[in-house]
Amino acid sequence: MSGNLPEELMDVDTEDLFGDDEGEEDVEPEETEQVIVFEFGGAPYAAPVLAVSQVVEPSSMTRIPRTSRAIDGVVDLRGDIVAVINPWVHLDIPGDPGAWADQYLAVFTETEDEQPLGIRIDDVIGVETYPVSQVVRDVGPEDEGPHTANPLVEGVIRREEDGEVTERVPLLDTTAVVAASGQHPRAGSGARPGG
């Protein structure tokens, strides 16, 4: 019987071509968003993966007098001078940052003035992909938490397991972090440099 089929249909499962007989509709995959998840102060935070160009181990940092207290200093990253933001200043993280030698630097892709800028992080959890339905930018009462009620947090990622929300990870607004650090023209309009 199969000898009567055109050659291009030989050994092809027709259910793959026409779907099954149960009449299921093709379901389009949900759009996703990729974020890099890192940790500081024992809590996870995320940033859009496109906002971070690289994560590097620390090198020697130099403190610059009369800069915003949110700027710990600068590092030389392959010839680029990168300002280092201390997130503890902005995010009300309890305690002090750990030793610089034990941390990493997440370098932002671009800032408005094109000055390379990075943020100290304790650890990198990884790059993760979430359905957009789990990335909530209008944070309501059900998603509020100790780390989400900050103007530098633009939303929450709902981590789910078996359909239940197990954790809410704050999503940083990297542009606002830069502005609040006094390194951006927007800093003069509402965001207080260094605090």
C-alpha positions in Angstrom: 0.0 0.0 0.0 2.8 2.4 0.9 4.2 2.0 -2.7 1.4 4.3 -3.9 2.5 7.2 -1.7 4.7 10.0 -3.1 8.4 9.5 -2.2 8.5 12.6 0.0 5.7 11.1 2.2 7.5 7.7 2.7 8.2 7.1 6.4 6.5 10.3 7.5 4.0 10.0 10.3 0.8 11.6 9.0 -0.2 12.7 12.5 2.9 15.0 12.3 1.5 16.5 9.1 -2.2 16.8 10.0 -2.3 16.7 13.8 -4.1 14.0 15.7 -7.8 13.0 15.3 -8.8 14.6 18.6 -9.2 18.0 17.0 -6.7 19.8 19.3 -5.9 23.3 18.1 -2.3 24.3 17.6 -1.3 26.3 20.7 1.3 29.1 20.1 4.1 29.0 22.6 3.9 31.8 25.2 6.3 34.6 24.8 9.2 34.5 27.2 11.6 36.9 28.8 15.3 36.2 29.7 16.8 37.6 32.9 20.0 37.2 34.8 19.4 36.3 38.4 22.0 37.3 41.0 22.2 37.7 44.7 23.1 40.4 47.1 22.5 40.5 50.8 21.2 36.9 50.7 18.3 37.8 48.4 17.8 37.1 44.7 17.3 39.9 42.3 17.0 39.9 38.5 17.8 42.2 35.6 16.9 41.8 31.9 19.6 39.8 30.3 20.0 42.5 27.6 20.8 45.1 30.3 23.9 43.2 31.4 26.9 42.9 29.0 29.1 40.7 31.2 29.7 39.5 34.7 33.4 39.6 35.8 35.4 38.7 38.8 36.6 41.7 40.8 39.9 43.5 40.1 41.6 46.2 42.1 39.1 49.0 42.9 40.1 52.6 43.3 37.9 55.0 45.4 37.2 58.4 43.8 36.8 61.3 46.2 33.6 63.4 46.0 31.5 60.8 44.1 28.1 59.7 45.1 28.1 57.4 48.1 26.4 54.8 45.9 29.7 54.6 43.8 32.2 52.4 45.6 35.0 53.3 43.2 36.2 52.4 39.7 37.9 49.4 38.2 39.9 49.0 35.0 38.2 46.4 32.8 40.4 45.7 29.8 41.2 49.4 29.3 37.7 50.7 30.2 37.2 52.5 33.5 34.0 51.1 35.0 32.3 52.8 38.0 31.1 50.3 40.6 27.6 50.8 42.1 27.0 49.6 45.7 23.4 48.3 45.7 23.2 48.2 49.5 22.9 52.0 49.4 19.8 51.9 47.2 18.0 48.7 48.1 18.0 48.9 51.9 19.8 45.6 52.1 20.7 44.8 55.8 24.3 44.7 56.8 27.3 45.7 54.8 28.5 44.4 51.4 30.8 41.5 51.7 34.5 41.7 50.8 35.0 43.0 47.2 37.4 40.2 46.5 34.6 37.7 47.2 32.1 39.4 44.8 31.4 39.9 41.1 30.7 42.9 38.9 27.7 42.8 36.6 28.5 45.4 33.9 25.5 47.2 32.3 25.3 47.2 28.5 24.8 50.9 28.0 24.3 54.0 30.0 23.0 57.2 28.5 26.4 58.9 28.8 28.1 55.7 27.5 30.3 55.6 30.7 30.7 51.9 31.6 29.0 51.1 34.9 28.5 48.0 36.9 26.9 46.8 40.1 28.5 44.6 42.8 26.8 41.3 43.3 27.5 38.5 45.8 26.8 35.6 43.4 25.4 34.8 40.0 22.5 32.3 40.1 22.2 32.1 36.3 20.4 33.2 33.2 16.8 32.1 33.4 13.8 32.2 31.0 10.3 32.9 32.2 7.0 33.1 30.4 5.9 36.7 30.3 2.9 35.8 32.4 5.3 35.3 35.3 7.0 38.7 34.8 4.8 41.2 36.5 5.6 44.9 36.0 2.5 46.3 37.7 3.2 45.0 41.2 -0.1 44.6 43.2 -0.6 43.8 46.8 -0.3 40.0 46.2 3.3 40.5 44.8 4.6 43.0 47.3 7.4 42.0 49.6 10.3 43.4 51.5 12.4 43.8 48.4 9.8 44.9 45.9 8.6 48.2 47.4 11.6 50.1 46.1 11.5 52.7 43.2 14.4 50.9 41.6 12.4 47.7 41.3 10.4 47.7 38.1 8.5 44.4 38.7 8.5 40.9 40.1 9.2 37.5 38.6 6.9 34.9 40.0 8.8 31.7 40.3 6.4 28.8 40.1 6.4 25.2 40.9 3.4 22.9 40.0 1.4 26.1 39.2 2.0 27.6 42.6 4.1 30.8 43.2 7.0 29.7 45.4 9.1 32.9 45.3 8.9 36.5 44.0 12.2 37.8 42.6 12.5 41.6 42.3 13.3 42.8 38.8 15.7 45.8 38.8 15.2 48.8 36.6 18.9 49.2 35.6 18.3 52.6 34.1 16.8 53.8 37.4 19.8 52.3 39.4 22.2 54.2 37.2 20.2 57.4 37.7 19.9 57.0 41.4 23.7 56.5 41.6 24.2 60.0 40.3 25.7 58.8 37.0 22.9 59.8 34.7 21.1 63.1 33.7 17.8 61.7 35.1 19.4 61.8 38.6 18.5 65.4 39.0 14.8 64.8 38.3 13.5 63.0 41.3 16.2 60.4 42.1 18.5 61.5 44.8 22.1 60.8 44.0 23.6 58.4 46.6 20.4 57.6 48.4 
